[in-house]
Amino acid sequence: MEKNDNTNFLREMDNLKPSRYHYFIDILSDMGYFLDGYDLLVIGPALIFIAPLFHIGAVISSLIGVATIVGQLIGGAVFGFVADMKGRKVIYQWDMLIFAVFAVLSALSQNYIELIAFRALLGLAIGADYALTLSIIGEFSPVKHRGKYLGTGLMSWWIGGTFAVALGLLFLPLGNIAWRWLLGAGAVPAIIVLILRRRVDETPRYAAERNQKNEIKDIKEKFKIKNDNDSNTPFTAEKANYKKRGVFTFTSWFLNDLIFYGIGIYTATLLLELGYSSHSGSLELTLVLYIIGVIGTLVFVFTADILGRKKWQEYTFLAQGVALFILAIYFIVVRIAPPILLLFPMFAIFYFANAGGTGETTGIFVSELFPTRMRTTAMGAGTAISRVGAIISAVIFPITLKLYGIVPMELLLFVVGVAGFLITFSLGEETKDKSLEELSD
């Protein structure tokens, strides 16, 4: 295929007004992220019940917490590559089946070994969805609305996490079987999404890249794009340095997961360890923090196409680090856990800045800064690399908390936040208002 065979078609896609089909694609993709957020963060509330039932300590708890993330690492790398070779819709239509099966099996686990294994296999589907969701949303989206649509994906992830904590509170009276209902509940929406995704077309950019004429014809009919034979005018593309972009995007995504996952997964447990409240009280505080995270994502959705991505990522990396640094200094100086009137605002800043800032932008940058021919491979690689940060954080955090208290982790994560700021400042590129083709040489 010649490079600009389908230029006019892609320009038309970029300039479309939002339509029902855009919303349909966005909602189905967002539902995948909703389930990803639910199943990744539900293990925090579930561990409150699982740990005493299976008589497990910090090490096994951390392995249960990290199992799904390991599955994500593998699933993202493998299925991202396959989606660039075979197309987006093949994996997109079937990954929810894996999700539903292993959500149910996780709920039926009879010991922690089974639970770890099933949670890891569940992670394969989550990793596949991570590689695909932002790629699919971005490849369908009009350029002036792309940031908003991409932002709703991560917003759905936080809504899923919030829903997980809310269910944790709702199922609290069920006692020892509450965790089974929590882990199994994700299967229901997964089956619904699996059925609806059968109606999704191949993305316009993948179809144009592979010159799939029948797919392009179907997409034109759906969006009422005229089938004209006008001469093509090439996009004015930037000379892209993909080595530099790889360092920027993969490192910043790794740092985002390193700073977040230890605290994000174990917030409820952490509040208990610090002696702030009961089981129900720790879940209620965690729920409020997740709601603050959702508010942060809403701010991003409504400003992403106005303020852009780069500076927002710089400042929110810094905000997370500073919030944790303030808590660490209080511990060092006063030698007791900070009062809730200090801890809660700092955690609120941390959650707002991560959910509405770096948690959004780090994945979005990967989906925008790599071309169609390698986009899901890059998303899969970014997912895998970022999950290494998540694994390190999820394993080290509870163990360090038990052995040395919270101060060493807070100081380390402050350094991580500063590093994220510096990398974004020095290597980041703004992608607002630019076509995906203009960003690729």
C-alpha positions as CSV (number, residue, x, y, z in Angstrom):
1,M,0.0,0.0,0.0
2,E,1.3,3.5,-0.8
3,K,1.7,5.7,2.2
4,N,-1.1,8.1,1.4
5,D,-3.7,5.9,-0.3
6,N,-6.3,6.6,2.4
7,T,-5.3,10.1,3.5
8,N,-8.6,11.7,2.7
9,F,-10.5,9.0,4.5
10,L,-8.4,9.6,7.7
11,R,-8.8,13.4,7.4
12,E,-12.6,12.9,7.3
13,M,-12.4,10.7,10.4
14,D,-10.3,13.4,12.2
15,N,-12.9,16.1,11.3
16,L,-16.1,14.2,12.1
17,K,-18.5,15.5,14.7
18,P,-19.1,13.1,17.6
19,S,-21.7,10.5,16.6
20,R,-23.6,7.6,18.2
21,Y,-21.1,5.1,17.0
22,H,-18.2,7.1,18.5
23,Y,-20.1,7.0,21.9
24,F,-20.8,3.2,21.3
25,I,-17.1,2.5,20.8
26,D,-16.2,4.7,23.8
27,I,-18.6,3.1,26.2
28,L,-17.7,-0.5,25.2
29,S,-14.0,0.4,25.6
30,D,-14.6,2.2,28.9
31,M,-16.5,-0.8,30.2
32,G,-13.3,-2.9,29.7
33,Y,-11.4,-0.3,31.7
34,F,-14.1,-0.3,34.3
35,L,-13.7,-4.0,34.8
36,D,-9.9,-3.7,34.8
37,G,-10.1,-1.1,37.6
38,Y,-12.6,-3.2,39.5
39,D,-10.7,-6.4,39.4
40,L,-7.3,-4.8,40.1
41,L,-8.4,-2.8,43.1
42,V,-11.1,-5.2,44.5
43,I,-8.3,-7.4,45.9
44,G,-7.6,-4.7,48.5
45,P,-11.1,-4.9,50.2
46,A,-11.1,-8.7,49.6
47,L,-7.8,-9.2,51.4
48,I,-9.4,-7.9,54.6
49,F,-11.5,-11.1,54.6
50,I,-9.0,-13.4,52.8
51,A,-6.0,-12.9,55.1
52,P,-7.5,-14.2,58.3
53,L,-9.5,-16.9,56.6
54,F,-6.5,-18.5,54.8
55,H,-4.1,-17.6,57.7
56,I,-1.7,-15.7,55.5
57,G,0.9,-13.0,56.3
58,A,2.3,-10.0,54.4
59,V,4.3,-12.0,51.9
60,I,1.4,-14.2,50.6
61,S,-0.9,-11.1,50.7
62,S,1.5,-9.3,48.5
63,L,1.6,-12.3,46.1
64,I,-2.2,-12.3,45.9
65,G,-2.1,-8.6,45.3
66,V,0.5,-8.8,42.6
67,A,-0.8,-12.0,40.7
68,T,-3.1,-10.1,38.4
69,I,-0.4,-7.5,37.6
70,V,1.9,-10.3,36.5
71,G,-0.8,-11.6,34.2
72,Q,-1.3,-8.1,32.9
73,L,2.4,-7.8,32.1
74,I,2.3,-11.0,29.9
75,G,-1.1,-10.3,28.4
76,G,-0.3,-6.8,27.4
77,A,3.0,-7.8,25.7
78,V,1.6,-10.8,23.9
79,F,-1.8,-9.5,22.8
80,G,-0.6,-6.1,21.9
81,F,1.8,-7.6,19.4
82,V,-0.9,-9.9,18.0
83,A,-3.3,-7.0,17.6
84,D,-0.8,-5.2,15.4
85,M,-0.4,-8.3,13.3
86,K,-4.0,-9.6,13.1
87,G,-6.1,-6.5,13.8
88,R,-7.7,-4.9,16.9
89,K,-11.2,-6.4,16.8
90,V,-10.2,-10.1,17.0
91,I,-8.7,-9.7,20.5
92,Y,-11.1,-6.9,21.5
93,Q,-14.1,-9.2,20.9
94,W,-12.8,-12.2,22.9
95,D,-10.7,-11.0,25.8
96,M,-13.7,-10.5,28.0
97,L,-14.4,-14.3,27.8
98,I,-11.1,-14.9,29.6
99,F,-12.0,-12.2,32.1
100,A,-15.4,-13.7,33.0
101,V,-14.1,-17.3,33.3
102,F,-11.3,-16.5,35.7
103,A,-13.3,-14.0,37.7
104,V,-15.6,-16.8,38.6
105,L,-12.8,-19.3,39.2
106,S,-11.1,-16.8,41.5
107,A,-14.3,-16.5,43.5
108,L,-14.4,-20.3,43.9
109,S,-10.8,-20.7,45.0
110,Q,-10.3,-23.1,47.9
111,N,-6.8,-21.9,49.0
112,Y,-4.4,-19.1,48.3
113,I,-2.5,-21.1,45.7
114,E,-5.6,-21.4,43.5
115,L,-6.4,-17.8,44.1
116,I,-3.0,-16.6,43.0
117,A,-3.1,-18.8,39.9
118,F,-6.6,-17.7,38.8
119,R,-5.9,-14.1,39.5
120,A,-2.8,-14.3,37.3
121,L,-4.8,-15.8,34.4
122,L,-7.4,-13.1,34.9
123,G,-4.6,-10.6,34.4
124,L,-4.0,-11.9,30.9
125,A,-7.4,-10.5,29.8
126,I,-6.8,-7.2,31.6
127,G,-3.4,-6.8,29.9
128,A,-5.0,-7.4,26.5
129,D,-7.6,-4.7,27.2
130,Y,-4.9,-2.3,28.3
131,A,-3.1,-2.8,25.0
132,L,-6.2,-2.3,23.0
133,T,-8.6,0.1,24.7
134,L,-6.8,3.4,24.3
135,S,-5.5,2.4,20.9
136,I,-9.1,1.7,19.7
137,I,-10.6,4.8,21.2
138,G,-7.8,7.0,19.7
139,E,-8.0,5.4,16.3
140,F,-11.7,6.2,16.0
141,S,-11.7,9.6,17.7
142,P,-12.0,13.0,15.9
143,V,-8.8,14.9,16.6
144,K,-10.4,17.8,18.5
145,H,-12.1,15.4,20.9
146,R,-9.5,12.7,21.2
147,G,-8.2,13.7,24.6
148,K,-11.7,13.7,26.1
149,Y,-12.5,10.3,24.7
150,L,-9.2,8.8,25.9
151,G,-9.6,10.4,29.3
152,T,-13.0,8.6,29.8
153,G,-11.2,5.3,29.6
154,L,-9.1,6.0,32.7
155,M,-12.1,7.7,34.4
156,S,-13.9,4.4,34.0
157,W,-11.0,2.5,35.6
158,W,-11.4,4.7,38.7
159,I,-15.1,4.3,38.7
160,G,-14.5,0.5,38.6
161,G,-12.2,0.8,41.6
162,T,-14.7,2.9,43.5
163,F,-17.4,0.4,42.8
164,A,-15.1,-2.4,44.1
165,V,-14.7,-0.6,47.5
166,A,-18.5,0.3,47.6
167,L,-19.3,-3.4,47.1
168,G,-16.8,-4.3,49.8
169,L,-18.8,-2.2,52.2
170,L,-22.1,-3.6,50.9
171,F,-20.9,-7.2,51.3
172,L,-19.3,-6.6,54.7
173,P,-22.2,-8.2,56.6
174,L,-21.7,-11.5,54.6
175,G,-18.5,-12.1,56.7
176,N,-16.2,-14.9,55.5
177,I,-17.9,-15.3,52.1
178,A,-17.9,-11.6,51.2
179,W,-14.6,-11.9,49.3
180,R,-16.1,-14.6,47.0
181,W,-19.0,-12.3,46.0
182,L,-16.5,-9.4,45.5
183,L,-14.2,-11.4,43.1
184,G,-17.0,-13.1,41.2
185,A,-19.2,-10.0,40.6
186,G,-16.9,-8.8,37.7
187,A,-18.0,-11.7,35.5
188,V,-21.6,-10.3,35.0
189,P,-20.7,-7.0,33.2
190,A,-17.8,-8.9,31.4
191,I,-20.4,-11.2,29.7
192,I,-22.5,-8.2,28.7
193,V,-19.5,-6.4,27.2
194,L,-18.4,-9.6,25.4
195,I,-21.8,-9.9,23.6
196,L,-21.9,-6.2,22.7
197,R,-18.4,-6.1,21.3
198,R,-19.3,-8.5,18.6
199,R,-20.8,-5.5,16.8
200,V,-17.6,-3.5,16.7
201,D,-15.8,-2.9,13.4
202,E,-12.0,-2.8,12.8
203,T,-10.6,0.6,13.5
204,P,-10.3,3.1,10.6
205,R,-6.6,3.5,11.0
206,Y,-5.8,-0.1,11.1
207,A,-8.0,-0.7,8.1
208,A,-6.3,2.2,6.3
209,E,-2.8,0.9,7.3
210,R,-3.6,-2.5,5.8
211,N,-5.7,-1.1,3.0
212,Q,-8.7,-3.3,4.0
213,K,-11.1,-2.0,1.4
214,N,-14.2,-3.8,2.7
215,E,-13.6,-2.6,6.3
216,I,-13.0,1.0,5.0
217,K,-16.3,0.8,3.0
218,D,-18.2,-0.4,6.1
219,I,-16.7,2.4,8.3
220,K,-17.5,5.1,5.7
221,E,-21.1,3.9,5.6
222,K,-21.4,4.0,9.4
223,F,-20.0,7.5,9.6
224,K,-21.7,8.7,6.3
225,I,-18.3,9.6,4.7
226,K,-18.5,10.2,1.0
227,N,-16.8,7.7,-1.3
228,D,-14.9,10.2,-3.4
229,N,-11.8,9.8,-5.6
230,D,-10.2,13.1,-4.9
231,S,-6.4,13.3,-5.0
232,N,-4.8,12.7,-1.7
233,T,-2.8,15.4,0.2
234,P,-0.2,14.0,2.6
235,F,-0.3,14.9,6.2
236,T,2.5,17.2,7.4
237,A,4.2,14.6,9.7
238,E,6.8,15.3,12.4
239,K,10.1,13.7,12.2
240,A,9.5,11.3,15.1
241,N,12.3,10.1,17.3
242,Y,10.8,6.8,18.6
243,K,13.8,6.0,20.7
244,K,13.3,9.2,22.6
245,R,9.6,8.7,22.7
246,G,10.1,5.1,24.0
247,V,12.3,6.3,26.8
248,F,9.9,9.1,27.8
249,T,6.6,7.1,27.6
250,F,7.7,3.8,29.1
251,T,9.8,5.4,31.9
252,S,7.0,7.8,32.9
253,W,4.4,5.0,32.9
254,F,6.7,2.8,34.9
255,L,7.2,5.6,37.5
256,N,3.5,6.2,37.6
257,D,2.7,2.6,38.6
258,L,5.7,2.6,41.0
259,I,4.3,5.6,42.9
260,F,0.7,4.4,42.9
261,Y,0.1,0.7,43.2
262,G,1.6,0.1,46.6
263,I,-0.7,2.7,48.2
264,G,-3.6,2.2,45.8
265,I,-4.0,-1.5,46.4
266,Y,-3.3,-1.5,50.1
267,T,-5.0,1.8,51.2
268,A,-7.6,0.0,53.3
269,T,-5.0,-2.2,54.9
270,L,-2.6,0.7,55.5
271,L,-5.3,2.7,57.3
272,L,-5.9,-0.3,59.6
273,E,-2.1,-0.7,60.2
274,L,-1.8,2.9,61.2
275,G,-4.7,2.5,63.7
276,Y,-7.1,4.9,62.2
277,S,-10.3,2.9,62.1
278,S,-12.1,-0.4,61.9
279,H,-12.7,-2.6,58.8
280,S,-15.7,-0.6,57.8
281,G,-14.1,2.7,58.6
282,S,-11.0,2.0,56.5
283,L,-13.2,1.0,53.6
284,E,-15.3,4.1,54.0
285,L,-12.1,6.3,53.9
286,T,-10.8,4.4,50.9
287,L,-14.1,4.9,49.1
288,V,-14.0,8.6,49.6
289,L,-10.4,8.7,48.3
290,Y,-11.4,6.7,45.2
291,I,-14.3,9.2,44.6
292,I,-11.8,12.0,44.8
293,G,-9.8,10.0,42.1
294,V,-12.9,9.9,39.9
295,I,-13.3,13.7,40.3
296,G,-9.7,14.1,39.2
297,T,-10.4,12.1,36.1
298,L,-13.5,14.3,35.3
299,V,-11.3,17.4,35.5
300,F,-8.9,15.8,33.0
301,V,-11.7,14.7,30.6
302,F,-13.0,18.3,30.4
303,T,-9.6,20.0,30.1
304,A,-7.4,17.5,28.1
305,D,-8.2,19.1,24.8
306,I,-7.8,22.6,26.2
307,L,-4.8,22.4,28.6
308,G,-3.0,19.5,26.9
309,R,-1.1,16.6,28.4
310,K,2.5,17.5,29.0
311,K,2.4,20.2,31.7
312,W,-0.5,18.4,33.4
313,Q,1.7,15.3,33.7
314,E,4.7,17.3,35.0
315,Y,2.7,19.0,37.8
316,T,0.8,16.0,38.9
317,F,3.9,13.9,39.2
318,L,5.3,16.6,41.5
319,A,2.1,16.9,43.5
320,Q,2.1,13.2,44.4
321,G,5.7,13.3,45.5
322,V,5.3,16.4,47.6
323,A,2.1,15.1,49.4
324,L,3.9,11.9,50.5
325,F,7.0,13.9,51.5
326,I,5.0,16.1,53.8
327,L,3.6,13.0,55.5
328,A,7.1,11.5,55.8
329,I,8.5,14.7,57.4
330,Y,5.7,14.7,60.0
331,F,6.5,11.1,60.9
332,I,10.2,11.9,61.3
333,V,9.7,15.1,63.3
334,V,6.7,14.1,65.6
335,R,7.4,10.3,65.6
336,I,3.7,9.4,65.6
337,A,1.2,8.8,62.8
338,P,-0.1,12.1,61.5
339,P,-3.6,13.1,62.5
340,I,-6.4,12.3,60.1
341,L,-6.8,16.1,59.4
342,L,-3.3,16.0,57.8
343,L,-3.2,12.5,56.4
344,F,-6.6,12.7,54.6
345,P,-5.8,16.0,52.7
346,M,-2.4,14.6,51.6
347,F,-3.9,11.3,50.4
348,A,-6.6,13.3,48.7
349,I,-4.0,15.3,46.7
350,F,-2.2,12.1,45.9
351,Y,-5.3,10.4,44.6
352,F,-6.5,13.4,42.7
353,A,-3.1,14.0,41.1
354,N,-2.6,10.3,40.1
355,A,-6.1,9.6,38.8
356,G,-6.6,12.9,37.1
357,G,-3.0,13.4,36.0
358,T,-0.2,10.8,35.5
359,G,-2.6,7.9,35.7
360,E,-4.3,9.4,32.6
361,T,-1.5,10.9,30.6
362,T,1.2,8.1,30.8
363,G,-0.9,5.6,28.9
364,I,-2.4,8.2,26.6
365,F,1.0,9.4,25.5
366,V,1.9,5.9,24.4
367,S,-1.3,5.6,22.3
368,E,-0.7,9.0,20.6
369,L,3.1,9.0,20.1
370,F,3.5,5.7,18.2
371,P,2.2,5.0,14.7
372,T,-0.7,2.7,13.8
373,R,1.7,-0.1,12.5
374,M,3.1,-0.5,16.0
375,R,0.6,1.2,18.3
376,T,-0.8,-1.8,20.2
377,T,2.6,-3.4,20.4
378,A,3.9,-0.2,22.0
379,M,0.8,-0.2,24.3
380,G,1.5,-3.8,25.2
381,A,5.2,-3.0,25.9
382,G,4.2,0.0,27.9
383,T,1.7,-2.1,29.9
384,A,4.4,-4.7,30.6
385,I,7.0,-2.2,31.6
386,S,4.6,-0.3,33.8
387,R,3.4,-3.5,35.5
388,V,7.0,-4.1,36.5
389,G,6.7,-0.8,38.5
390,A,3.4,-2.0,39.8
391,I,4.8,-5.3,40.9
392,I,7.8,-3.7,42.7
393,S,5.4,-1.3,44.5
394,A,2.8,-4.0,45.4
395,V,5.4,-6.4,46.7
396,I,7.7,-4.1,48.5
397,F,5.1,-1.8,50.1
398,P,3.3,-4.2,52.5
399,I,6.6,-5.9,53.4
400,T,8.4,-2.6,54.1
401,L,5.4,-1.3,56.0
402,K,5.6,-4.3,58.3
403,L,9.3,-4.2,58.8
404,Y,10.2,-0.5,58.8
405,G,7.0,1.5,58.9
406,I,5.7,3.9,56.2
407,V,8.4,6.6,56.2
408,P,11.0,4.8,53.9
409,M,8.4,4.2,51.3
410,E,7.0,7.8,51.4
411,L,10.5,9.2,50.9
412,L,11.3,6.8,48.1
413,L,8.0,7.6,46.3
414,F,8.8,11.4,46.7
415,V,11.9,10.7,44.7
416,V,9.9,8.8,42.1
417,G,7.5,11.8,41.8
418,V,10.4,14.2,41.2
419,A,12.0,11.8,38.7
420,G,8.6,11.7,36.8
421,F,8.5,15.5,36.7
422,L,12.0,15.8,35.3
423,I,11.6,13.1,32.7
424,T,8.3,14.7,31.4
425,F,9.8,18.2,31.5
426,S,12.9,17.2,29.5
427,L,11.6,14.5,27.1
428,G,7.8,15.0,26.8
429,E,6.0,16.2,23.7
430,E,2.6,17.9,23.5
431,T,0.0,15.9,21.5
432,K,-3.1,18.2,21.8
433,D,-4.8,19.1,18.6
434,K,-2.5,16.9,16.4
435,S,-3.7,14.1,14.2
436,L,-2.2,10.7,14.9
437,E,-0.8,10.8,11.4
438,E,0.8,14.3,12.0
439,L,2.5,12.8,15.1
440,S,4.1,10.0,13.1
441,D,6.7,10.2,10.3
